[in-house]
Amino acid sequence: MGADAAAEGLTPRQLRVYTSVTYAQARGIVPTEAELASGPWHQSGKRAGQALTVSV
């Protein structure tokens, strides 16, 4: 998926994760689920500013 398609086709949360994965791939890093979850934060609501949680 290209950057333009990602920007138009993904939700804001998905786009933040997509950019994290793309950044890691460009540097040859394989991020864990917990590392991916530590990047994006809740944007609104009671948990605004807190990192997204990993649900297993």
C-alpha positions in Angstrom: 0.0 0.0 0.0 1.4 3.4 -0.9 1.4 6.5 1.3 -1.5 8.1 -0.7 -3.7 5.0 -0.5 -2.9 4.6 3.2 -3.8 8.2 3.9 -7.1 7.9 2.1 -8.1 4.3 3.0 -7.2 3.9 6.6 -8.7 5.2 9.8 -6.5 7.6 11.9 -5.6 4.7 14.3 -4.7 2.4 11.5 -2.7 5.1 9.8 -0.6 5.7 12.9 0.2 2.0 13.2 0.9 1.8 9.4 3.4 4.6 9.7 5.1 2.9 12.7 5.4 -0.4 10.8 6.7 1.4 7.7 9.3 3.2 9.7 10.4 0.0 11.4 10.6 -1.9 8.1 12.7 0.9 6.5 15.3 0.3 9.3 15.1 -3.5 9.3 13.4 -3.7 12.6 10.7 -6.3 13.4 8.5 -4.6 16.0 6.6 -6.6 18.6 2.9 -6.1 19.2 3.6 -4.3 22.5 6.1 -1.9 20.7 3.5 -1.1 18.1 0.9 -0.4 20.7 3.3 2.0 22.6 3.4 4.4 19.7 -0.2 5.4 19.1 -2.2 7.1 21.8 -5.9 7.6 22.3 -6.8 10.9 20.7 -10.0 11.7 22.5 -12.2 10.6 25.3 -11.4 9.6 28.9 -8.1 7.9 27.8 -6.8 10.8 25.6 -3.1 10.9 25.7 -2.7 7.4 27.0 -1.0 4.6 24.9 -3.3 2.1 23.2 -3.5 -1.2 25.1 -2.7 -4.5 23.6 -5.6 -6.9 23.8 -4.8 -10.6 23.5 
